[in-house]
Amino acid sequence: MEITFTPDATFEGAITGVSYNGNALTASQYTVSSGKVTLKPSVEENEYLRTPGTANVVISASGYGNSTVSQTIQAGTVETLEVTTQPVPGTSSGDAFSTQPIVKLKDQYGNYCTTGVSSTANVVATAKSGTGSWSIGGTTTKAAIAGTATFSDLTCTLTTSGNGKVTFTSGIKTIDSSVFTIPQNSAKVLTADTTSNSVDNDLEITFASDATFEGAITGVSYNGNALDASQYTVSSGKVTLKPSVSGNTYLRTPGTGNVVISASGYGNSTVSQTIEHGAVAKMVVDQNITAPANNGGEFVQQPIIMLKDTYDNICTSDSTTVVTAAKEDGGTWTLTGTATATVTGGIATFTDLGATNATRVSNAQIGFTATGLAKVTSATVTLPSTTPPSGSGGGGGSSTTAPTGSVNIVVNGETISAGTELHSTENGKLAVNVTVNNKVIQSKIDEAVRNNKTGQQNVFQVPVADTRSDIVNFELTGDIVKQLETNTFDVSIKHNGLEYTIPTKELTISNAAKELGIEETSLGDIKIEVKIAKLDDSVVAKYNKVATKNGATILFPPTAFEIVAKTTNSEGKTEYVNIGKFSNYVERVMEIPADVDPSKITTGIVFNEDGTYSHVPTEIFQKEGKWYAKLKSLTNSNYSVISNPITVESVEKHWSKDVVNDMASRLVIFNPETFEPDKAITRADFAEYIVRALGIYREGSQHENEFKDVSAKGDRTIAILIANEYEIVAGYPDGTFRPDAIITREEAMAMYQRAMNITKLEGTDTNRYKSYSDYNQVGSWAKTYVQAVLSANVLNGTTPTTISPKSNLTYAEAAQAIKNLLVESKLVNR
């Protein structure tokens, strides 16, 4: 850069220095000649002259005033390119880049060419192959504006699958973008076959004809199962699926699944395809007869006839075929009852067939016919000549009588006839035994899951119609339980004002199978039996005596709930596994008798082995004019509800009055007479409060004691060991628990958070902790616990802006937080 002036040898000889923008230049960074001073950016370390901008050049000369001029320095010619915004391809081949690239030009000194000769230079974008190849489209040449080339409509079209780059060129300078995956061609829009979509026919999946796509097809799958090349064909505008090909079980099973067509260079093309059962091809005896219990009676087990297609699928759409039953053998007897049954959902269920005969008949058999179908016959049975003696009903053991008829099962709100009620006596009590027809249930479960478009909880309900029995035994085979578990069903059994709801994953069928030595493939060999039973009068009297002694009143007949898994081993013996402990709360709903004031109910209870009882979380609610108590527990046992109002005198004028009285009435606060609300709570008492609140306290239960300072028979020992077993509390490295130590508020929050893990409570106000000015006092070990508890509104601050993490937790604060935990977990009423 030349700074010129009128030649003046005296001035030129007097020059002592030159500066730019206030920065003195060294003698090597400028030269003086006749009529000019030349500034030299090229000299090393001359960063002042290498930076674009406008500033004063000042020439100092001995005997002269400073000579000043404003000098603008522009960027140099382009030397390098920089991709400041990397290109991101669109979704499909041929789409515009979803993020268009931006390229900036730099001179040799790293200045962006915002000024100067290169500020408007052209930048050209070209496609560069990587593991794949592609072509670029759109406006590929862009003139820079102030040294920046902004592309706006570049497109990326696949040639071969893989990755690639964009090369940007300006003059002889180039740079490549980051590597990106070349997008596939768009998936094809497929149309499912809805006109001939049964297992009897080929299924045609159609699309717009495209020879390139058709030639690129590499595979087809249905419902996640890959089809081999013989099971489908490709032609112009369609892929034909062939159920008739041997071994093609996927396409021979009714249901709805996705057909996915994979093609090289294309995204997966997907359509939902429903496959229907085929035409009725045969009848099958699904449930055989068993002989009448007495002469002239009905068959104890009534026949069920199933209509099936060629591939043994139930023809569920058939509800018109009439199946006729007739005596098949040559014996002397007469078939009685309704001899015809109209198919419903592919199944004909006979309900009152029986036999009359004068003498004992061996090999009695029934034949079943229907128009256009081959006859099928039942198993043979022996008809009795005399009526066997009935069970006495007054002693031990069991006896079975004839079935009362079919049972309605409700699957996601749809009622079907799919089971049988059979009466028996158990230890002198009338029992009703409910079993279901597996074939009917299996297809109905699949149908219900397919039709559940809303994501609501799947429910399998068993409303037991019998009202006389004291005992209900409901039975499912292990394979049905597994199917229900896989589809996240709850099983609900209703009987005489009781409803017992069990999430099927809590039946842990795979664990039961392992304990029973049954392979996963043979789950049908296991029976899961759910029992609901009224207790013996002598046991109820004992419970009432204990309750009265404690000032409480039992308001609902104590009821036993049991679940067992059982199987018959190779020696013919029955083996059992008790399913009595759950990982999630299981619900029992009890209808409150009409003569009981629902406001008097304080809590549900579980009876301990010694006749005492403990709290279980309970909600009281009204539905359709009736009042109910919903008990939630992590175990099976005997349950009821009580009235147990308690007033704690020490909190009469305390802020915690309502919550303390509530927790005492619920049997959570075990020491109402000595309760001191403002006293710091001990570790032992806190453990007792929390396990009682969660409904996991069991008087007389046995637990491992790993603490050397917790005595085997201490007042709080059981609670401490249960809390430790459920990982709510832990000991110290020296093997102690320190039961009499007091708890800080942050320590308590750690324990509340572990209790939240049991109730599956997660907070939503995740930023709440930020509103407390002393949150920075929380120990690093406790921060995640404190955040979780605050976000769930379990423990509140000591003031609106402080949580006092190092302060001791009081008994009243502990009770309030426990109530909050139960309410927020939806275990008790607010």
C-alpha positions in Angstrom: 0.0 0.0 0.0 1.4 3.3 -1.1 0.8 6.5 0.9 1.7 9.4 -1.4 2.6 13.0 -0.9 4.4 15.8 -2.8 8.0 14.8 -3.2 10.1 16.6 -0.5 13.6 15.2 0.1 14.0 17.1 3.4 10.7 15.7 4.8 11.5 12.2 3.4 14.9 12.3 5.1 13.4 13.5 8.4 10.8 10.6 8.7 11.4 8.8 12.0 8.4 6.4 12.1 5.1 5.2 10.7 2.0 3.8 12.6 -1.3 2.2 11.5 -4.3 2.4 13.7 -2.1 3.5 16.6 0.3 0.6 16.2 3.9 1.5 15.4 5.4 -0.3 12.4 9.0 -1.6 12.5 11.5 -0.3 10.0 11.1 -3.5 8.0 7.3 -3.1 7.6 7.5 0.1 5.5 9.9 1.9 3.0 10.3 5.6 2.2 11.0 6.8 -1.3 10.4 10.0 -3.3 6.9 11.2 -2.7 5.6 8.0 -1.0 5.7 5.7 2.0 5.1 2.0 1.1 3.4 -0.2 3.8 4.3 -4.0 3.5 1.7 -6.5 4.8 3.8 -9.3 3.5 6.5 -8.7 6.1 6.3 -11.4 8.9 4.3 -10.5 12.0 2.7 -7.5 10.3 -0.8 -8.4 11.6 -1.9 -4.8 11.7 -1.7 -4.5 7.9 -3.1 -7.9 7.3 -6.5 -7.2 8.9 -9.2 -5.5 6.7 -10.6 -2.3 8.1 -10.2 1.5 8.0 -7.7 3.4 10.3 -5.3 6.3 10.3 -1.8 6.1 8.9 0.4 8.5 10.8 3.9 9.5 9.5 6.2 11.1 12.1 9.1 13.3 10.9 11.6 15.3 12.9 10.8 19.0 12.7 7.3 18.3 11.2 3.9 17.8 12.7 2.4 14.3 12.4 1.1 13.7 8.9 -2.2 11.7 8.9 -4.4 10.0 6.4 -7.3 7.5 6.7 -6.5 4.2 4.9 -8.9 1.4 4.1 -7.4 -2.1 3.9 -9.5 -4.7 2.0 -9.4 -8.5 2.1 -7.1 -10.3 -0.3 -7.9 -12.7 -3.1 -9.5 -16.0 -2.2 -7.0 -18.5 -0.9 -9.2 -21.0 1.1 -12.8 -22.0 1.4 -14.7 -22.8 4.6 -18.0 -24.7 4.7 -19.7 -22.9 7.6 -23.1 -24.8 7.2 -22.8 -28.4 6.2 -25.3 -29.8 3.7 -27.9 -32.2 5.1 -29.8 -34.3 2.5 -33.6 -34.5 2.4 -35.7 -37.5 3.2 -35.7 -39.1 -0.2 -33.6 -39.2 -3.4 -34.3 -36.2 -5.5 -35.3 -34.0 -2.6 -33.6 -30.7 -1.9 -31.0 -30.7 0.9 -33.0 -30.0 4.1 -30.1 -27.9 5.2 -28.5 -26.0 2.3 -24.8 -25.4 2.5 -23.1 -22.0 3.1 -19.5 -21.5 2.0 -17.2 -18.5 3.0 -14.1 -17.4 1.2 -10.9 -16.5 3.0 -7.7 -14.7 1.8 -4.2 -15.9 2.5 -4.2 -14.3 6.0 -7.5 -16.0 7.1 -9.6 -13.0 6.6 -13.1 -13.6 5.3 -13.4 -11.9 1.8 -16.2 -9.5 2.8 -14.4 -6.8 0.8 -12.0 -6.8 -2.0 -11.8 -8.5 -5.4 -13.0 -11.9 -4.2 -16.0 -10.7 -2.2 -18.3 -11.6 -5.2 -16.4 -14.6 -6.5 -18.4 -17.5 -7.9 -18.5 -20.8 -5.9 -19.5 -24.0 -7.8 -21.0 -27.1 -6.1 -20.4 -30.5 -7.6 -21.3 -34.1 -6.5 -18.5 -36.2 -5.1 -18.9 -40.0 -4.7 -18.0 -41.9 -1.5 -19.1 -45.4 -0.9 -22.1 -44.5 -3.0 -22.6 -42.2 -6.0 -25.1 -39.4 -6.7 -25.9 -36.4 -8.9 -26.5 -32.9 -7.8 -29.2 -30.6 -9.0 -30.5 -27.1 -8.5 -28.5 -23.8 -8.9 -24.9 -25.2 -8.5 -23.1 -21.9 -9.1 -23.5 -19.1 -6.6 -21.9 -15.6 -6.6 -20.7 -14.7 -3.2 -22.1 -11.8 -1.4 -19.6 -10.1 0.9 -17.5 -13.3 0.6 -20.3 -15.7 1.5 -22.0 -18.1 -1.0 -25.4 -19.2 0.2 -26.9 -22.1 -1.7 -30.7 -22.4 -1.7 -32.0 -25.2 -3.9 -29.4 -27.9 -4.3 -30.8 -31.4 -4.6 -29.4 -34.9 -4.1 -30.4 -37.8 -6.4 -29.2 -41.4 -5.7 -27.2 -43.3 -8.3 -25.9 -46.1 -6.0 -26.4 -46.5 -2.3 -23.8 -45.3 0.2 -22.3 -42.0 1.2 -21.0 -38.9 -0.6 -19.9 -35.3 -0.3 -20.3 -32.0 -2.0 -17.1 -30.4 -3.5 -17.1 -26.6 -3.6 -14.7 -24.7 -6.0 -13.8 -21.1 -6.4 -11.2 -20.5 -9.0 -8.6 -23.1 -8.4 -9.4 -23.5 -4.7 -11.7 -26.4 -3.5 -13.1 -27.9 -0.3 -15.3 -30.9 0.4 -18.3 -30.9 2.7 -18.7 -33.4 5.5 -19.7 -37.0 4.5 -23.4 -37.7 4.4 -25.6 -40.7 3.6 -27.1 -40.4 0.2 -30.9 -40.7 0.7 -32.8 -43.6 -0.7 -35.5 -43.3 -3.3 -38.9 -42.8 -1.7 -40.7 -45.8 -0.4 -43.6 -46.8 -2.6 -47.2 -46.3 -1.6 -48.6 -49.8 -1.3 -52.2 -50.8 -1.3 -53.3 -53.9 0.7 -55.5 -56.6 -0.7 -59.0 -56.2 0.7 -61.1 -58.2 -1.8 -59.6 -61.7 -1.7 -57.5 -61.5 1.4 -58.2 -64.9 2.9 -55.7 -67.7 3.5 -57.3 -69.5 0.5 -56.2 -66.9 -2.0 -53.0 -65.2 -3.1 -52.7 -61.7 -1.7 -51.9 -58.9 -4.1 -50.0 -55.9 -2.8 -50.3 -53.3 -5.5 -48.4 -50.0 -6.3 -47.8 -47.7 -9.2 -45.9 -49.7 -11.9 -42.2 -48.9 -11.8 -39.8 -51.3 -13.5 -36.8 -49.9 -11.7 -38.3 -50.4 -8.3 -39.6 -53.9 -9.3 -36.1 -54.9 -10.4 -34.6 -53.6 -7.2 -36.8 -55.6 -4.9 -34.6 -57.8 -2.6 -37.1 -59.2 -0.1 -40.6 -59.2 1.4 -41.7 -59.8 5.0 -45.0 -60.2 6.7 -45.5 -59.3 10.4 -41.7 -59.2 10.8 -41.2 -62.7 9.2 -39.1 -62.8 6.1 -40.7 -64.7 3.2 -38.5 -66.9 1.0 -38.4 -66.4 -2.7 -41.0 -69.1 -3.4 -43.5 -67.4 -1.1 -44.0 -64.3 -3.3 -43.7 -63.1 -6.9 -43.0 -59.7 -8.3 -44.7 -58.4 -11.4 -45.7 -55.1 -12.9 -47.2 -53.0 -10.2 -47.7 -55.7 -7.7 -46.1 -58.2 -5.3 -48.2 -61.4 -4.9 -48.0 -63.3 -1.6 -48.7 -67.0 -1.7 -50.2 -68.7 1.3 -50.5 -71.9 -0.7 -46.7 -72.5 -0.8 -45.6 -75.2 1.6 -44.4 -74.0 4.9 -45.8 -70.5 4.6 -47.4 -70.5 8.1 -47.2 -66.7 8.4 -49.6 -66.1 5.5 -51.9 -69.0 6.6 -52.7 -67.4 10.0 -55.5 -64.8 10.3 -54.4 -61.5 11.7 -53.1 -58.1 10.7 -49.5 -57.3 10.2 -47.3 -55.1 8.1 -46.1 -56.2 4.6 -42.7 -54.7 4.1 -41.0 -54.6 0.6 -37.3 -54.0 0.7 -35.6 -52.8 -2.5 -32.1 -51.7 -3.1 -31.9 -47.9 -3.3 -35.4 -47.4 -1.8 -36.8 -46.9 1.6 -38.8 -49.8 3.0 -42.3 -49.7 1.5 -44.9 -50.8 4.1 -48.6 -51.4 4.2 -50.9 -53.0 6.9 -52.4 -56.2 5.5 -55.3 -58.1 7.1 -55.5 -61.8 6.4 -58.8 -63.5 7.0 -59.5 -67.1 7.7 -60.5 -69.3 4.7 -63.8 -71.0 3.8 -65.1 -73.5 6.3 -63.5 -76.9 5.4 -64.2 -79.1 8.4 -65.7 -79.5 11.8 -63.5 -80.3 14.9 -64.7 -81.5 18.3 -62.9 -78.9 20.4 -64.4 -80.0 23.8 -65.5 -83.6 24.3 -68.4 -84.8 26.4 -67.9 -86.4 29.8 -70.5 -88.7 31.2 -73.5 -87.4 33.2 -73.1 -87.4 36.9 -76.2 -89.5 37.2 -78.7 -91.5 35.2 -80.9 -89.2 33.1 -78.7 -86.2 33.7 -76.8 -83.8 31.4 -73.3 -84.5 30.2 -71.0 -82.9 32.8 -68.9 -81.4 30.1 -70.9 -80.2 27.2 -69.5 -80.6 23.6 -68.1 -77.7 21.7 -67.7 -77.9 17.9 -65.4 -75.7 16.0 -65.5 -74.8 12.3 -62.1 -74.6 10.7 -60.6 -73.8 7.3 -58.0 -75.8 5.4 -55.2 -74.5 7.6 -57.0 -75.2 10.9 -57.9 -71.6 11.6 -61.2 -71.0 13.4 -63.8 -69.6 11.0 -64.7 -66.7 13.3 -66.9 -64.9 10.7 -69.3 -67.9 10.5 -72.3 -67.3 12.7 -75.0 -69.0 10.6 -74.0 -72.7 10.3 -76.2 -75.0 12.3 -74.6 -78.1 13.9 -76.9 -81.0 14.7 -76.1 -83.6 17.4 -77.4 -87.1 17.2 -76.8 -90.5 18.9 -74.0 -92.2 17.0 -73.5 -95.6 18.7 -75.8 -98.6 18.7 -76.5 -98.6 22.4 -79.9 -98.3 24.1 -80.1 -94.8 25.2 -81.8 -91.5 24.2 -80.1 -88.2 23.6 -81.9 -85.4 25.4 -81.7 -81.6 25.3 -81.3 -79.1 22.5 -79.8 -81.1 19.6 -78.9 -78.1 17.4 -76.5 -75.3 18.0 -76.0 -72.3 15.8 -72.4 -71.3 15.3 -71.2 -68.0 16.9 -67.8 -66.8 15.8 -67.0 -70.2 14.3 -68.0 -72.1 17.5 -71.1 -74.2 18.2 -71.6 -74.6 22.0 -74.1 -77.2 23.2 -75.5 -76.4 26.7 -78.0 -79.0 27.8 -77.3 -82.3 26.0 -78.0 -85.3 28.2 -78.9 -89.0 28.1 -81.6 -91.3 29.5 -81.1 -95.0 29.6 -82.5 -98.0 31.5 -79.2 -99.8 32.1 -75.5 -98.9 32.0 -74.3 -98.1 28.5 -70.7 -98.4 27.4 -69.2 -96.5 24.5 -72.0 -94.0 24.1 -71.1 -91.5 21.4 -72.5 -88.4 19.7 -72.2 -87.6 16.0 -72.3 -84.0 14.8 -73.3 -83.0 11.3 -73.7 -79.7 9.3 -74.6 -79.1 5.7 -71.7 -79.6 3.3 -69.3 -80.8 6.0 -68.1 -84.2 7.0 -69.5 -85.7 10.2 -67.4 -85.7 13.3 -67.9 -87.8 16.5 -67.3 -87.3 20.2 -65.3 -89.5 22.4 -67.1 -92.5 23.9 -68.4 -92.4 27.5 -70.1 -94.8 29.8 -73.6 -93.8 30.8 -74.4 -94.7 34.5 -77.4 -96.8 35.4 -78.0 -95.3 38.8 -77.5 -91.9 40.3 -74.3 -91.8 42.4 -74.5 -90.5 45.9 -74.0 -86.7 46.1 -71.4 -85.0 48.3 -72.5 -84.5 51.9 -71.3 -80.9 51.9 -70.6 -81.1 55.6 -67.1 -82.5 55.9 -63.6 -82.2 54.4 -62.5 -82.9 50.8 -64.2 -82.0 47.6 -67.1 -83.3 45.4 -68.2 -82.2 41.9 -71.6 -81.7 40.5 -72.9 -80.9 37.1 -72.0 -77.6 35.4 -74.4 -74.7 35.7 -73.8 -73.5 32.1 -71.5 -71.3 30.1 -69.5 -68.3 31.4 -69.3 -64.9 29.8 -65.9 -63.5 29.4 -65.4 -59.8 28.6 -62.4 -58.9 26.6 -61.8 -55.1 26.2 -65.6 -54.6 26.6 -66.8 -57.3 24.2 -68.7 -60.1 25.8 -68.3 -63.7 24.6 -69.4 -67.1 25.8 -66.1 -68.9 26.4 -66.2 -70.8 29.6 -67.9 -73.1 32.0 -69.0 -72.9 35.6 -68.7 -76.1 37.6 -69.9 -76.4 41.2 -68.2 -78.4 43.9 -67.8 -78.4 47.6 -64.5 -77.6 49.4 -64.4 -78.4 53.1 -68.1 -78.1 53.4 -68.3 -74.8 51.4 -69.9 -74.4 48.0 -67.4 -73.5 45.4 -67.7 -72.4 41.8 -64.9 -73.5 39.4 -64.5 -71.4 36.3 -62.6 -72.6 33.2 -62.3 -71.1 29.7 -62.2 -72.5 26.2 -58.6 -71.8 25.1 -59.3 -71.8 21.4 -62.0 -69.2 21.7 -60.0 -67.1 24.1 -56.8 -67.1 22.0 -58.5 -65.8 18.9 -60.5 -63.2 20.9 -57.3 -61.9 22.6 -55.7 -61.4 19.2 -58.8 -59.7 17.8 -59.0 -57.4 20.8 -55.4 -56.3 20.6 -55.8 -55.6 16.8 -58.9 -53.5 17.5 -57.4 -51.5 20.4 -56.5 -48.4 18.5 -56.6 -46.0 21.4 -53.8 -47.6 23.5 -56.1 -48.2 26.5 -55.3 -50.8 29.0 -56.3 -54.3 27.7 -58.6 -56.0 30.2 -59.7 -59.6 30.5 -62.8 -59.7 32.8 -64.5 -62.7 34.3 -67.9 -61.8 35.8 -68.8 -64.9 37.8 -72.6 -65.2 37.5 -72.9 -67.6 40.5 -74.1 -65.8 43.7 -74.4 -68.8 46.1 -70.8 -70.0 46.4 -68.4 -68.9 49.1 -65.3 -69.8 47.0 -64.4 -68.9 43.4 -61.7 -70.8 41.6 -60.7 -69.4 38.2 -58.2 -71.3 36.1 -56.1 -70.3 33.0 -53.5 -72.4 31.3 -50.0 -71.1 31.2 -49.9 -70.5 27.5 -53.0 -68.3 27.7 -51.4 -66.4 30.6 -48.3 -65.8 28.5 -50.4 -64.5 25.6 -52.2 -62.1 28.0 -48.9 -61.1 29.5 -47.3 -60.4 26.1 -50.2 -58.1 25.2 -50.2 -56.4 28.7 -53.6 -57.5 29.8 -55.0 -57.1 33.3 -57.2 -60.1 34.5 -60.2 -59.1 36.5 -62.4 -61.5 38.4 -65.8 -60.3 39.8 -67.9 -62.1 42.3 -70.5 -61.0 44.9 -69.3 -57.4 45.3 -65.6 -58.2 45.0 -63.3 -57.5 42.1 -59.7 -58.8 42.0 -57.5 -57.3 39.3 -54.1 -58.7 38.5 -51.7 -57.4 35.8 -50.7 -60.6 34.0 -47.0 -59.8 34.2 -47.4 -60.2 38.0 -48.3 -63.8 37.5 -44.6 -64.3 36.4 -45.5 -67.4 34.3 -41.9 -67.9 33.1 -40.6 -67.9 36.6 -43.3 -70.3 37.7 -42.4 -72.6 34.8 -38.8 -72.6 35.8 -39.6 -73.5 39.4 -41.9 -76.3 38.2 -39.4 -77.6 35.7 -41.6 -76.8 32.7 -40.1 -75.7 29.4 -41.2 -72.3 28.0 -42.6 -74.2 25.0 -44.9 -76.3 27.2 -46.6 -73.6 29.2 -49.9 -75.2 28.4 -49.0 -77.9 31.0 -49.3 -75.3 33.8 -52.5 -74.1 35.3 -52.7 -70.8 37.1 -55.5 -70.9 39.7 -56.9 -67.7 41.2 -58.9 -68.3 44.4 -61.2 -65.8 46.2 -62.7 -67.3 49.3 -64.8 -66.2 52.3 -63.0 -67.3 55.5 -64.4 -69.8 58.0 -66.6 -68.3 60.7 -64.1 -69.3 63.4 -61.4 -67.3 61.7 -63.7 -64.3 61.2 -64.6 -64.5 64.9 -61.0 -64.4 65.9 -60.4 -61.3 63.6 -63.4 -59.5 65.0 -62.1 -60.1 68.6 -58.8 -58.6 67.8 -60.4 -55.6 66.0 -62.8 -55.0 68.9 -59.9 -55.1 71.4 -58.2 -52.4 69.3 -61.3 -50.2 69.2 -61.9 -51.0 65.5 -64.8 -52.5 63.5 -64.5 -54.8 60.6 -66.9 -53.6 57.9 -66.6 -56.2 55.1 -66.4 -60.0 55.4 -62.7 -60.9 55.6 -61.7 -62.6 52.3 -58.8 -64.7 51.2 -57.0 -64.1 47.9 -54.6 -66.8 46.6 -52.8 -67.5 43.3 -51.0 -70.8 42.6 -49.3 -72.3 39.6 -49.6 -76.1 39.4 -48.7 -78.9 37.1 -48.8 -82.7 37.1 -45.3 -84.3 37.1 -44.3 -87.5 35.3 -45.2 -89.5 38.5 -48.8 -88.2 38.4 -48.3 -85.9 41.4 -49.4 -82.3 41.5 -46.7 -79.8 42.1 -47.5 -76.2 43.3 -45.8 -72.8 43.2 -47.4 -70.0 45.3 -47.6 -66.6 43.6 -48.0 -64.3 46.5 -45.7 -61.3 46.1 -45.9 -58.7 43.4 -43.7 -56.0 42.0 -46.6 -53.6 41.4 -49.7 -52.9 43.5 -52.5 -55.3 42.8 -56.1 -54.1 43.3 -59.0 -55.6 45.2 -62.3 -53.7 45.1 -64.9 -54.4 47.8 -68.5 -53.1 47.5 -69.4 -51.4 50.8 -72.6 -52.9 52.2 -75.6 -50.6 51.9 -76.0 -50.3 55.7 -72.4 -49.1 56.2 -71.6 -45.3 56.2 -68.7 -45.0 53.8 -67.3 -42.0 55.7 -66.6 -44.3 58.6 -64.1 -46.4 56.6 -60.6 -45.5 57.5 -58.5 -48.0 55.7 -58.2 -51.5 54.2 -56.3 -54.1 56.1 -54.3 -57.2 55.5 -54.4 -59.9 58.3 -51.1 -61.1 59.7 -50.5 -64.7 60.5 -51.0 -64.1 64.2 -54.5 -62.6 63.7 -53.3 -59.0 64.0 -53.7 -56.7 61.0 -51.9 -54.0 59.1 -52.8 -51.0 56.8 -52.9 -51.4 53.1 -53.3 -48.2 50.9 -57.0 -47.7 50.3 -59.2 -45.4 48.2 -63.0 -44.9 48.8 -65.0 -44.1 45.7 -68.6 -44.0 44.5 -69.8 -45.5 41.2 -73.3 -45.7 39.9 -74.8 -45.0 43.3 -72.7 -47.5 45.2 -69.7 -47.1 47.4 -66.5 -49.1 47.0 -63.2 -49.5 48.8 -60.2 -50.1 46.5 -57.3 -51.9 48.4 -53.9 -51.9 46.8 -51.3 -54.4 48.0 -48.0 -56.0 47.0 -48.9 -59.4 48.4 -51.7 -62.0 48.6 -53.4 -62.8 51.9 -56.6 -62.2 53.8 -58.2 -58.7 53.4 -61.0 -56.5 54.7 -61.8 -52.9 55.6 -62.2 -51.3 59.0 -63.5 -48.3 60.8 -60.7 -47.1 63.1 -61.0 -43.4 64.0 -58.1 -42.1 66.1 -57.6 -38.6 67.5 -54.0 -37.7 68.5 -54.2 -35.3 71.4 -50.8 -33.8 70.9 -51.7 -32.2 67.5 -55.1 -30.7 68.5 -53.7 -27.2 67.8 -50.9 -28.1 65.5 -50.7 -27.5 61.8 -50.4 -31.3 61.2 -53.7 -32.2 63.0 -55.6 -33.5 60.0 -52.8 -35.5 58.4 -51.6 -37.0 61.7 -55.1 -38.1 62.7 -55.5 -39.6 59.2 -52.2 -41.5 59.4 -52.9 -42.7 62.9 -56.4 -44.0 61.9 -54.8 -45.8 58.9 -52.4 -47.6 61.4 -49.4 -45.8 59.9 -48.6 -43.8 63.1 -48.2 -46.6 65.5 -47.6 -44.5 68.6 -50.5 -41.9 68.8 -50.4 -41.7 72.6 -46.8 -40.5 72.7 -46.6 -38.7 69.3 -44.6 -35.5 69.5 -45.0 -33.6 66.2 -42.0 -31.2 66.5 -39.5 -33.8 67.7 -36.8 -35.0 65.3 -37.7 -38.5 64.0 -35.4 -41.4 64.4 -34.2 -43.8 61.7 -36.1 -46.7 63.3 -39.4 -44.8 63.6 -39.1 -43.5 60.1 -38.6 -47.0 58.8 -41.7 -48.2 60.6 -43.8 -45.3 59.3 -42.8 -45.8 55.7 -43.3 -49.6 55.5 -46.7 -49.3 57.3 -47.7 -46.6 54.8 -46.8 -48.6 51.8 -48.8 -51.6 53.1 -45.7 -53.9 53.3 -45.5 -54.3 57.1 -46.3 -57.8 58.3 -46.3 -58.6 62.0 -44.5 -61.9 62.7 -42.8 -62.1 59.3 -39.3 -63.4 59.1 -36.4 -61.4 57.4 -32.7 -61.5 57.3 -31.0 -59.3 59.8 -27.6 -58.0 58.6 -27.3 -55.2 61.2 -25.2 -55.8 64.3 -27.0 -53.1 66.3 -30.6 -54.2 65.5 -31.8 -56.7 68.1 -33.7 -59.8 66.9 -36.8 -58.9 69.0 -36.7 -55.1 69.0 -39.9 -53.1 68.7 -38.8 -51.7 65.3 -36.8 -54.7 64.1 -39.4 -56.1 61.6 -40.0 -52.6 60.0 -36.3 -51.9 59.7 -35.6 -55.3 58.0 -38.6 -54.9 55.7 -37.5 -51.4 54.7 -34.0 -52.7 54.1 -35.3 -55.7 52.1 -37.3 -53.2 49.8 -34.1 -51.0 49.6 -35.8 -48.0 51.2 -33.1 -47.8 53.9 -29.6 -49.0 54.1 -27.0 -49.5 56.8 -23.5 -48.0 57.3 -20.2 -49.5 56.2 -19.5 -50.7 59.7 -22.5 -53.0 59.6 -24.7 -50.8 61.8 -28.1 -49.3 61.2 -28.1 -46.7 64.0 -31.8 -47.0 64.7 -31.8 -44.1 67.3 -30.0 -41.6 65.0 -32.1 -38.7 63.8 -32.6 -38.0 60.1 -31.9 -34.8 58.2 -34.3 -33.6 55.6 -32.0 -34.5 52.7 -31.5 -38.1 54.1 -35.3 -38.4 54.4 -35.7 -37.3 50.8 -33.3 -40.1 49.7 -35.6 -42.6 51.5 -38.8 -41.1 50.1 -37.3 -41.3 46.6 -36.6 -45.0 47.1 -40.2 -45.4 48.3 -41.3 -43.7 45.1 -39.6 -46.5 43.2 -41.9 -48.9 44.8 -45.1 -46.9 44.1 -43.8 -46.1 40.6 -44.2 -42.4 41.2 -42.4 -40.0 38.9 -42.5 -36.2 39.4 -43.4 -33.8 36.6 -42.2 -30.5 38.1 -38.6 -31.2 37.3 -37.4 -27.6 37.8 -39.1 -27.1 41.2 -35.8 -27.4 43.1 -34.5 -24.2 41.4 -37.1 -22.2 43.4 -35.3 -22.9 46.6 -32.4 -20.5 47.4 -30.6 -23.0 49.7 -30.6 -25.9 47.2 -26.8 -25.4 46.9 -26.5 -26.7 50.5 -27.7 -30.1 49.4 -25.0 -32.7 49.5 -23.8 -33.9 46.1 -24.8 -37.5 47.0 -28.4 -36.4 47.6 -29.1 -34.0 44.7 -30.9 -36.5 42.4 -33.0 -37.8 45.4 -34.0 -34.2 46.4 -34.9 -33.2 42.8 -37.1 -36.3 42.4 -38.9 -35.8 45.6 -39.5 -32.1 45.1 -40.7 -32.7 41.5 -43.3 -35.1 42.8 -44.5 -32.8 45.6 -43.8 -35.4 48.2 -41.8 -33.1 50.6 -42.3 -29.4 50.7 -39.9 -26.6 51.8 -39.7 -25.2 55.3 -40.6 -21.9 53.7 -41.6 -21.0 50.1 -38.0 -20.4 49.2 -36.0 -22.8 51.5 -35.8 -26.6 51.9 -33.4 -26.7 54.8 -31.6 -29.9 53.7 -29.4 -30.1 56.7 -32.2 -29.6 59.3 -33.7 -32.6 61.1 -37.0 -34.0 59.9 -39.8 -33.9 62.5 -42.4 -36.5 63.1 -45.1 -34.2 61.8 -43.1 -33.5 58.6 -42.6 -37.2 58.1 -46.3 -37.9 58.4 -47.2 -35.1 56.0 -44.7 -36.3 53.4 -45.9 -39.9 53.7 -49.5 -38.7 53.1 -48.2 -36.8 50.1 -46.4 -39.9 48.8 -49.6 -42.0 49.0 -51.8 -39.3 47.4 -49.4 -38.5 44.6 -49.0 -42.2 43.9 -52.8 -42.5 43.7 -52.9 -45.0 46.5 -55.2 -43.1 48.9 -57.8 -40.3 48.6 -56.5 -36.8 48.6 
